[in-house]
Amino acid sequence: MSKYICLRSAVKAVFSPFARLATRLGGHYARPHDPMAKIVLTESQLLREMVAHELHSRKEVCERLQVSKPSVTRVVERLMRRGLIEEGERFNSQRRGRKTNALHVRRDLAYFLGTDLDGMALRACMLDSSLQVISSGKCTIDLRDPIEKIIGQWNTLVHDVIRMSKVPMKKIVGSGVGVSRVLATDSVKTRGFFPPGKWVDIDVAQVFKKLDLPIALFNNALCVAEYERRLGAASKARDFAAVLVRHGIGAVLFHGGAFLLSRESPNNKFGHVKVAESREKCSCGEYGCLDTFCSGRTWPDAWRRRGPEWEADLRSRARYLGIGIASLLDTLYVPLVIINGIYNEYESVVYPSLMEQIAASMAAVDQPVPKVVMSTGGEFNTSIGAALLGIDRFMDSYLRQQGLANSHR
């Protein structure tokens, strides 16, 4: 025993200086029995995850956050006593024969504003804590108008959606904003390509002046991908591509449980992949880009969008879009592609030509044909996705500021 004590003392003497150094640097040793090494579940974290990912049972929370059931139960019971979480009807769990009580965050706990801009229209919507849209609005725009007029229209739309929702300003967490181009991570400015062919900077902060709301900008394609991931066709998918075709064209890949958002990711220049020879110059200054063949920038006037000639044009556009999608998947294959935007209302005309081209292009590179879905969520998917991204950005600070939840154990 004395030898063991001496050995333990010697080991302690060797490693104690390193432990003291780690402490001075702000670290600590994470021993298996050390409670500091465990994941600490906070009230604000649980509420945010329940809202953002529609978690309705203790089991779902445990699996999502990788925490123990007793930890979840303690936090849930505290929030239930305060009336922030309600227990509802019983439903079947995944385990055969077992039922559990559904958990619901109060619908009026907080509200989330989402809005987006593309070259054809402005949109905005308000979500409650059950992620239901309680008000929404749309305003068509003309890019030939002065930018000041467009900002004024956007400001009016946002105010109208807030007014229609009848939600007090203090209960709005913040706003996610979908735009075609995000200039910097912490920037509230975007850039648009306006007639007669020039780039114009837009200060989105001007849209929200006097509202005193935190805002964050996200790429429109990322917004629609987030909608599909949480609420739409990709809710159970681990790998998928979301394609958005409106005034411009964008795509986002979700691979291995995460979005690929770096400048080097294959989806970064999706609208500017070369698909054919063309005499029309793209907004990037190059020729032959996918954008010049099938984006909303090349959309004919409304009176021309009917009849056999229009259907032939749609089929041609669908084939170019198929080439672009196949090119994206040749770089990084995913088994599911979800399409949102201006072609969805013409699915019966577009889909056969699109799939025929994708199948031919994928066979040429010896790749399987992916499942392609034309989203049925509607044109507010991008605004809803912007609101969802805003939850992740602003929910914790909102709950703390309002005194609704603790950020500690």
Secondary structure, 3 states (H helix, E strand, C coil): CHHHHHHHHHHHHHHHHHHHHHHHCCCCCCCCCCHHHCCCCCHHHHHHHHHHCCCCCHHHHHHHHCCCHHHHHHHHHHHHHCCCEEEEEEEECCCCCCEEEEEEECCCCCEEEEEEECCCEEEEEEECCCCCEEEEEEEECCCCCCHHHHHHHHHHHHHHHHHHHCCCHHHEEEEEEEECCECCCCCCEEEEEECCCEEEEEEHHHHHCCCCCCEEEEEHHHHHHHHHHHCCCCCCCCCEEEEEECCCEEEEEEECCEECCCCCCCCCCHHHCECCCCCCECCCCCECECHHHHCHHHCCCHHHCCHHHHHHHHHHHHHHHHHHHHHHHHHCCCCEEEEEECCHHHHHHHHHHHHHHHHHHHHHCCCCCCEEEECCCCCCHHHHHHHHHHHHHHHHHHHHHCCCCCCCC
